[in-house]
Amino acid sequence: MIDNDNIVMLASGETVQVELWRVALAEEGLDGRVVGGALDAGLGTAIPHSAELWVRRCDVERATAVLRGMGIEGPST
C-alpha cells in the first residue's frame, strides 16, 4: 500500500508535457506517476493543467532539479 503522506504533487500541466517530465525523472532513476491524464482524454482542454506529476517526498529535491534542468521553474505545489 502507498503511504499518501510520502507522495507529493511536483508539477502540473498538459498530459503530454507531464508525461515527458515523468520520463525525464525515470531517466535519472526517479519514480514518478502521472495522475489526472484521463481528464484531458475525456474532456479535452476543458480542465487546463489537469495532469499532475506525483513523486515521493524524499525525491522532491532531486526531481525539482531535473525539472529545472529542463527549464521548468519549480514545483507547482
GIFENBEL-V395242 format. One record per pair of residues at least 24 apart in sequence whose C-alpha atoms are under 7 Angstrom apart, sorted by the first residue. I is the first residue (numbers start at 1). GAP is how many residues later the second one is. Records with the same first field share a line. If there is no record, write none. Layout:
BEGIN
I = GAP / GAP
END
This chain:
BEGIN
6 = 50 / 51
7 = 47 / 48 / 49 / 50
8 = 46 / 47 / 48 / 49
9 = 43 / 44 / 45 / 46 / 68
10 = 43 / 44 / 45 / 65 / 66 / 67
11 = 41 / 42 / 64 / 65 / 66
12 = 37 / 38 / 39 / 40 / 41 / 64
13 = 36 / 37 / 38 / 39
14 = 34 / 35 / 36 / 37
15 = 25 / 36
18 = 33 / 34 / 35
21 = 46
22 = 31
25 = 38 / 41
31 = 24
END
